[in-house]
Amino acid sequence: MKCIRCGETDLTLFYASILKHSDYRCKRCVNLYQKEYRRNNRDKVNANQKRFYSWYAPKLKSSILSHYSNGKMCCAVCNSMTNLSIDHINGGGSKHLLSLGFNSSYQFYLWLKKNNYPEGYRVLCISCNSHIKSPKGRKCQPTSRLVKRALRLGLHRSKDIIDNLQSPHLTRRAILEAIRRLTQKGEIHRVEKGEYKLPLLTHLF
């Protein structure tokens, strides 16, 4: 077997998917052909890309998120239903994507689907995903949104808030620090020792 354009015979220089067809081209010739095709058919390529990102890409993302959230379509930490993405549970997401040669999330979603939804992934919102660990690897503090959400659920004692939020990613110390910061900013009020509440909203008519 050899490339029909340049005569290359080294199989390591062919894409695996190309080997399934009779129109053999090595990686270099495939890349040159695609570059030339895009240059000569710019309008058609742009139309196909627009169709992909407006229809197939959102549908693909929804199916991936639905699978890894057991159909709930919400964050595994705070139950948020907005700005969701796939998180590597054991970390190393950037290195994994780099090793696969991917430069977009949709390439990764396609890979997950083609590999029958492998384990080791979960759904997180952007906020929780970015606050799991700090750049130096230390555990991050919970967002004020999580603490406020606990208060809205009727958890006013700090002990109850800690029991509700504490996880391998959110330590007791980090939660107490978040409560302290919110109290200093006036976003929550301290009723008595160890008990807090959200400020009442007064509407003037």
N, C-alpha and C positions, 0 to 999 in steps of 0.2 A: 504494500500500500504506500502511496506517495501523494503529496500535495499536487493538485491538478494545475496549480499556477507556477510554483517554484521548484517542484520536484522533491521537496523535503520528505525524508523517510523516517526520521526519529519520532516514535510515537509519543514521547514525553513532550513534544512541541505541538501536540494537537489537543484541542478541547475534548473532554470526554463525550460531550453530547454530539460532537461532529462525527465521532467514530461510528455512530449508529446510522449514518447516511452514506450514500455512495458518492456524494459530491464533496470529496475530501479537500479540506483546506487547512493549512497549519495556522497556528495562532496569529502569526505575523500577517499572513495573507487575509485572514478573517478580519483582523482589525483594520487593515488597509481598505478592504472591501466595504466595511461598515462606515468608515470615515468618508469614503467617496460617495456612498449611497446617501448619507445624511446631507452631504454638501449639495448633491444634485436633486434631492427630494425634500428640501427644507420644510415646505408647507405641509406635506404629507406627514413627515415625522413630528412636526409641532402639533398637528391635529390629533395624531395617535397618542402623544404624550398628554395632551389636554383631556382626551377621552379616558385615559388610564387614571389620571389623578382626580378626575371628577366623578368617576363611577367605580372602577374596579378597586382602586387603592383603599377608599373608605370601606368598601364591602369586605375586603381582605382583612383590614385592621379590626373591624367589628367581629369577624369570625374568630380571630386569634384572641382578642380580649374576652370574648364570651366563653371560649374554651378554658382559658386559664383563670377565670373568675367563677367557674361553675355556673355560668349563665346569669350571674348577678350584675355584671358590667359595672363594678365599683372597686375602689381601692381596698386592698387587703388590710390596710392599717386604719384609715380614717373613714372608710365607706364613702368617700367622695365619688361622684359620678362624672366629673369633668377632668379634662386634661390627663387622660389615662395613658399609660405606656407599659411595656413589658420590662420587668426587672430580673436580673440574674440573682437568684437567692443567695448563692455562695460568692457573689462578687465577681470581678474580672470581666465585666461586660465589654469594656472597650477593647481589651486584649483579644477577647473572643471574636468580636466583629472584625478586628484587624487581621486576625489569622484566617478568617473566611474571605477576606478581600472585599468586604461590604463597605459602602460609603453612604448608605441610606437605611432608614428603619424598614422601608418596604421590602428591600432585599432580604432583610432578616426575617420579616414576617413570611415571605415566600419560603425561606429555608425551613422555618418552623413547620409550615404546612406540608412541605415535601418530605420532611423527616417524621411525619406522623405525631406531631406535637410532643416532643421529648420532655421529660421531667426536669425540674430544676429552675423553673421560671414562675413568676407570679405577676399580678397586675397591681401597679402602684400609680398614684397620681404624681404629677411632676413635683409637687411640694414634698411629699413623703420620700420620693425617690432621691431627691437632692439632699434630704436631711437625715438619711439613714446613717451616713458616716461623713465626717469632715475630711478635708483633703489630707490631713495627717493621720487618718485612721481612727481618730477618737470618736466616741459615741457623741452624736449631736443632741442638742436640746430639742424638745418637742416644740412644734409651732404653737403660737398663741391660739390659732384656730382650734387645735385639738383640746386645749384646756377650756376654752370658751364653750366648745361643744359639750364637754362633760358637765359644765355648769348648767347649760340649757337642758340637759337630761335630768337635772335635779340632784346632781352630785355636788354638794356645797362644802363638805368637809374635805380637807386636803388628803386625808387618809383614803377616802373613797375615790377621789380623783386619781391618786397614785395607783390604787388597785385596778382601776379601769384602764389606765393608759400604760402601765408598766409592761414592758416586753423586753426581749433580748436586745432591742435597739433603743429603747427609752428607759434610762435608769431612774431610780428614785431621786437621786440628786439633781438630775437634769430637769425633772418635772417640777421639783420645788423651786429651782432657779427660774423656771419659766413663770411660775405663779408669782414669785417675788418681783420679776420685771414687769409683769402686767399690773401688779398692785402699785408699783412706783409710777407707772404711766397713767394710772387712773382708769385703766380699762376694766378692771374688776375692783370691788371693794371688800375690805376685810371687816367682817361683822364682829367676830371675836377670835380668840386664838384658835387657829386651825380651821376656821370656817370663812368662806368667801361667797360673794354673790356678784352677779352682773349689775351694773348701774341701771336704774329705772329710766326709761325714756319718757320725757314729758312733752306732750304735743300741745302746742298753743293754737287755739282756733280763733 
